[in-house]
Amino acid sequence: MTDGVIYVSFDETISATSSKRSWWDYVLAYTDTLIEPEFAVVPLGHAKTQVIIQEAPRTDPNTPRTTLDGESSGIYRSSWLTYDDGTLERGDPQDYTIEIAADAHHESSSFAGSSEAGWTGVAFHELGHALGLEHPHESGDGDVDAAIDTNGTVMSYVDAIDSDGNPAFTPLDIQALQQLHGQETGARSTPVEGVSLLSDSGNHDLNRTWKTPSLSVQFEGGSTIQEPTSGTSTARLVFTRYDGDLSEAASVLIDFDRHEDLNWAGKDGRSPGFLP
């Protein structure tokens, strides 16, 4: 941070008009509302650049990469110089990068199937590293918590369906970030000449969520099925999706376990253990 401004650059893998750039703008703008320093975007190679944001290179341009080196979907790299007295100093600014795989949507299933939310979840995680957050399962400083999931902190590796549909920092993350960088007060810093703050570059919709819908199922007409005295009867199941982002279609596998004392037969005379 320089005079209350964090300067970031995008390399050529993320064009100014791409969806990834707009997603990054959302991530940075959202974070801007939480902590005191402002974000400003400067051209690659600018003297003030503090971190470079890029997409993982692809050997085959027609094949998006979902992970880096077959493992993580994103990575934050940094460079520090350590002196004999134990003090640290930032190394070459060009060595500070956030790199995310081209198709890092593996967390989409936690956000109603939204590729954007799954991808931005990875972006928030890596930005968290750049701002000083660590993985909760790392025990180097004695505060390990290997059980906490992504609802507790975006820095966790324990994925869970997101409770509020927001891939951004959790209350615990916000508390830690504000401890490090200060809580947003509304005061505005002044960037270097010729550079605008990200918050001045346009309106950013920061209230979007991608909550996974709930699913209920019940028999039409009530929960009781009466065996007919003669002939056959038909009972219909009614499925209802509610309380979430219903814009994405979803498939559900329905599997019924037949009790050993229940005997019933389909039209073909068989007694299947499930219904299609």
C-alpha positions in Angstrom: 0.0 0.0 0.0 1.3 3.5 -0.9 -0.4 6.6 0.7 -3.6 4.7 1.3 -3.8 3.2 -2.2 -3.2 -0.4 -3.4 -2.0 -0.4 -7.0 -2.8 -3.5 -9.1 -2.1 -4.3 -12.8 -3.5 -6.8 -15.2 -1.3 -8.5 -17.7 -2.2 -9.3 -21.3 -4.0 -12.5 -20.4 -6.9 -10.5 -19.0 -8.1 -7.9 -21.5 -9.9 -4.8 -20.4 -13.2 -5.9 -21.9 -13.2 -9.6 -20.9 -15.6 -11.1 -18.4 -12.7 -12.1 -16.1 -11.7 -8.4 -15.9 -15.3 -7.4 -14.9 -15.3 -10.2 -12.3 -12.0 -8.9 -10.9 -13.3 -5.4 -10.8 -16.2 -6.8 -8.7 -13.8 -8.6 -6.4 -11.6 -5.5 -5.9 -14.6 -3.1 -5.6 -16.2 -5.3 -3.0 -13.0 -5.5 -0.9 -12.6 -1.7 -1.3 -15.8 -1.2 0.7 -14.4 -3.3 3.6 -10.9 -1.9 4.3 -9.6 1.7 4.5 -7.1 1.6 1.6 -8.5 2.1 -1.9 -7.6 0.1 -5.0 -6.3 1.7 -8.2 -5.6 -0.1 -11.5 -2.4 1.0 -13.3 -0.9 -0.2 -16.6 1.5 -3.2 -16.5 5.0 -2.0 -15.8 3.9 1.1 -13.9 6.3 2.2 -11.2 3.6 1.9 -8.6 2.5 -1.6 -9.4 2.3 -3.7 -6.2 0.7 -6.9 -7.6 0.1 -8.2 -11.1 -3.1 -10.2 -11.8 -3.1 -12.7 -14.5 -4.6 -15.9 -15.9 -2.7 -19.2 -16.0 -0.9 -19.6 -19.3 -2.3 -22.3 -21.6 -0.2 -24.5 -23.8 -3.3 -25.2 -25.9 -5.4 -22.1 -26.5 -8.5 -24.2 -27.1 -8.2 -26.0 -23.8 -9.0 -23.9 -20.6 -7.0 -24.8 -17.5 -9.1 -25.6 -14.4 -6.0 -26.0 -12.1 -2.4 -24.9 -11.9 0.1 -27.8 -12.1 -2.9 -30.2 -11.6 -3.5 -29.0 -8.1 -4.8 -25.5 -7.0 -7.1 -23.3 -9.1 -5.1 -20.2 -8.1 -1.9 -19.1 -6.5 -0.4 -16.0 -5.0 3.3 -15.5 -5.4 5.4 -13.0 -3.4 9.0 -12.1 -2.9 10.7 -11.0 0.3 14.2 -10.1 1.3 15.3 -11.1 4.8 18.1 -9.2 6.5 20.4 -10.4 9.3 18.5 -8.5 11.9 15.3 -10.4 10.9 13.6 -7.5 9.2 11.8 -8.1 5.9 11.6 -6.0 2.8 9.4 -6.5 -0.3 11.3 -7.8 -3.3 10.8 -7.0 -6.9 7.2 -5.9 -7.5 7.1 -8.0 -10.7 7.4 -11.1 -8.4 4.0 -10.3 -6.7 1.4 -12.0 -8.8 -2.1 -13.5 -8.5 -2.7 -16.2 -11.0 -5.9 -18.1 -11.6 -6.6 -20.9 -13.9 -8.7 -20.0 -17.0 -11.7 -22.2 -16.1 -11.4 -22.3 -12.3 -15.1 -22.9 -11.7 -14.8 -25.9 -9.4 -16.6 -24.2 -6.6 -19.7 -23.5 -8.8 -21.6 -26.3 -7.2 -21.5 -24.4 -3.9 -23.2 -21.4 -5.5 -26.2 -22.6 -7.4 -24.1 -23.7 -10.3 -22.8 -20.2 -11.1 -19.5 -20.2 -12.9 -19.0 -16.5 -12.0 -19.5 -17.1 -8.3 -17.3 -20.2 -8.4 -14.5 -18.3 -10.1 -14.8 -15.2 -7.9 -14.6 -17.4 -4.9 -11.1 -18.4 -6.0 -10.3 -14.8 -6.7 -11.3 -13.7 -3.2 -9.2 -16.5 -1.8 -6.0 -15.4 -3.6 -6.6 -11.8 -2.9 -7.0 -12.7 0.7 -3.4 -14.1 0.6 -2.2 -10.9 -1.0 -3.8 -8.9 1.8 -2.2 -11.1 4.5 -4.6 -13.9 5.2 -3.5 -17.5 5.5 -5.0 -21.0 5.2 -6.7 -22.0 8.5 -5.1 -25.5 8.3 -1.6 -24.0 8.5 -0.2 -24.3 12.0 3.0 -22.3 11.8 1.7 -19.6 14.1 -0.3 -21.8 16.4 -3.9 -20.9 15.3 -4.7 -23.9 13.2 -8.3 -24.8 12.5 -8.5 -27.6 10.0 -12.2 -28.2 10.5 -13.5 -24.8 9.5 -15.2 -24.7 6.1 -15.6 -22.1 3.4 -18.6 -20.6 5.2 -16.2 -19.8 8.0 -13.5 -18.4 5.8 -12.8 -18.2 2.1 -9.3 -19.3 3.0 -10.5 -22.8 3.9 -10.0 -25.8 1.7 -13.1 -27.5 3.2 -15.8 -26.7 0.6 -19.4 -26.4 1.6 -22.7 -25.2 0.1 -22.5 -21.4 0.7 -25.0 -20.3 3.3 -25.7 -16.8 1.8 -24.7 -17.3 -1.8 -21.9 -14.7 -1.5 -18.5 -15.8 -2.6 -16.8 -12.9 -0.9 -15.0 -12.6 2.4 -16.8 -14.0 5.4 -17.3 -12.0 8.7 -14.2 -13.7 10.1 -12.2 -12.7 7.1 -13.5 -9.2 7.3 -12.5 -8.9 11.0 -9.0 -10.1 10.1 -8.6 -7.8 7.1 -9.8 -4.8 9.1 -7.3 -5.7 11.8 -4.6 -5.6 9.2 -5.7 -2.7 7.1 -8.2 -0.7 9.1 -12.0 -0.5 8.6 -13.4 1.6 5.8 -14.2 5.1 7.1 -15.2 6.8 3.9 -12.1 8.8 3.7 -10.6 8.9 0.2 -6.9 8.6 -0.6 -5.4 10.4 -3.6 -3.6 8.2 -6.1 -0.6 9.4 -8.1 -1.2 11.8 -11.0 -2.9 10.3 -14.0 -4.4 7.4 -12.1 -8.0 7.0 -11.0 -9.4 5.0 -8.1 -11.3 1.8 -9.0 -14.3 3.2 -7.1 -14.4 6.1 -9.6 -14.3 3.9 -12.7 -18.0 3.0 -12.7 -20.9 1.5 -10.8 -20.3 -2.0 -9.4 -23.2 -4.2 -8.4 -22.0 -5.5 -5.0 -25.3 -7.1 -3.8 -25.5 -10.1 -6.2 -25.7 -13.5 -4.6 -25.9 -17.0 -5.9 -27.6 -18.9 -3.1 -28.3 -22.6 -3.8 -32.0 -23.3 -3.8 -33.7 -25.7 -1.4 -35.8 -28.6 -2.6 -38.9 -29.9 -1.0 -41.0 -33.0 -2.0 -44.4 -34.2 -0.9 -47.2 -36.3 -2.3 -49.9 -34.3 -4.1 -53.0 -34.1 -2.0 -51.4 -35.0 1.3 -48.7 -37.1 2.9 -50.8 -40.3 3.3 -51.3 -43.0 0.6 -54.2 -45.3 1.1 -54.0 -48.8 -0.4 -57.0 -49.3 -2.7 -59.5 -52.0 -1.9 -59.4 -53.0 -5.5 -57.7 -52.0 -8.7 -54.8 -49.5 -8.7 -54.1 -46.0 -7.5 -51.6 -43.3 -8.6 -49.8 -41.0 -6.2 -47.9 -38.0 -7.6 -44.9 -36.4 -6.1 -44.6 -32.6 -6.2 -41.1 -31.1 -6.1 -40.6 -27.5 -5.3 -37.3 -25.5 -5.6 -37.3 -22.3 -3.4 -35.2 -19.8 -1.4 -32.3 -19.4 -3.8 -31.1 -18.6 -7.3 -33.7 -20.3 -9.5 -32.2 -19.0 -12.8 -30.1 -22.1 -13.3 -31.6 -25.5 -14.2 -30.8 -28.4 -12.0 -31.1 -32.2 -12.2 -32.1 -34.4 -9.3 -31.6 -38.1 -8.9 -34.6 -39.7 -7.2 -33.9 -42.9 -5.4 -36.3 -44.9 -3.3 -35.3 -47.6 -0.9 -38.0 -50.3 -0.6 -38.7 -51.6 2.8 -38.4 -55.3 3.1 -42.0 -55.7 4.2 -43.3 -53.7 1.2 -44.4 -55.6 -1.8 -45.4 -53.8 -4.9 -45.1 -54.3 -8.6 -44.7 -52.1 -11.7 -46.6 -52.5 -14.9 -44.2 -55.1 -16.1 -44.7 -57.3 -13.0 -41.3 -56.6 -11.5 -40.7 -55.1 -8.0 -38.0 -52.5 -8.6 -36.1 -50.9 -5.7 -36.4 -47.4 -7.0 -38.5 -45.2 -9.3 -37.0 -43.4 -12.3 
